[in-house]
């Protein structure tokens, strides 16, 4: 990194850390979403409600950290609520 400026080198170091953090967050959210959808498919209302709450909370935290855009989280949360409401109907 002899040719790069100090600030560029630091941005590179930080972007690597951020990338790892974001990947871990996204992976966790995908796993939670799969669990939620499996609970909905199985018809387990209690587990689905608990997982829905957890998923929504995690999406909010991911938005706060800058991993996801606020609109993507809102759309996902809407999907979860719709699935949950469809179970109880």
C-alpha positions in Angstrom: 0.0 0.0 0.0 2.9 2.3 -0.6 1.0 4.2 -3.4 -2.2 4.7 -1.4 -2.8 7.6 0.8 -3.2 7.1 4.6 -6.9 7.9 4.4 -7.5 5.5 1.5 -5.7 2.7 3.4 -7.8 3.4 6.5 -11.0 3.4 4.4 -10.0 0.0 3.0 -9.4 -1.4 6.5 -12.7 -0.1 7.8 -14.6 -1.3 4.7 -13.3 -4.8 5.3 -14.6 -4.8 8.9 -17.9 -3.3 7.9 -18.3 -5.8 5.1 -17.8 -8.7 7.5 -20.2 -7.2 10.0 -22.9 -6.6 7.4 -22.5 -10.1 6.0 -23.0 -11.6 9.5 -26.1 -9.5 10.0 -27.6 -10.4 6.7 -26.9 -14.1 7.3 -28.6 -14.0 10.7 -31.6 -12.2 9.2 -31.9 -14.7 6.4 -31.8 -17.6 8.9 -34.4 -15.9 11.1 -36.7 -15.3 8.1 -36.4 -19.0 7.1 -37.3 -20.1 10.6 -40.3 -17.7 10.6 -41.6 -18.9 7.3 -41.2 -22.5 8.3 -43.2 -21.8 11.5 -45.9 -20.2 9.4 -45.9 -23.2 7.0 -46.2 -25.6 9.9 -49.1 -23.6 11.4 -47.4 -22.9 14.7 -48.9 -19.5 15.6 -47.0 -19.0 18.9 -43.6 -19.7 17.4 -44.4 -17.6 14.3 -45.5 -14.6 16.4 -42.3 -14.8 18.5 -40.1 -15.1 15.4 -41.9 -12.3 13.7 -41.2 -10.0 16.6 -37.6 -11.0 16.6 -37.2 -10.6 12.8 -38.7 -7.1 12.9 -36.5 -6.1 15.8 -33.4 -7.4 14.0 -34.4 -5.6 10.8 -34.8 -2.3 12.7 -31.3 -2.8 14.2 -29.8 -3.5 10.8 -31.3 -0.3 9.5 -29.9 1.6 12.4 -26.5 0.2 11.7 -26.8 1.0 7.9 -26.9 -2.6 6.7 -30.3 -2.2 5.1 -32.3 0.7 3.8 -35.3 1.7 5.9 -37.7 0.9 3.0 -36.4 -2.6 2.6 -37.0 -3.3 6.3 -40.4 -1.8 6.1 -41.4 -4.0 3.2 -40.0 -7.1 4.9 -41.9 -6.3 8.1 -45.1 -5.8 6.1 -44.6 -9.2 4.5 -44.1 -10.8 8.0 -47.2 -9.1 9.4 -49.3 -10.2 6.3 -48.2 -13.8 6.7 -48.9 -13.7 10.4 -52.3 -12.2 9.9 -53.1 -14.8 7.3 -52.5 -17.6 9.8 -54.9 -16.2 12.3 -57.7 -15.6 9.8 
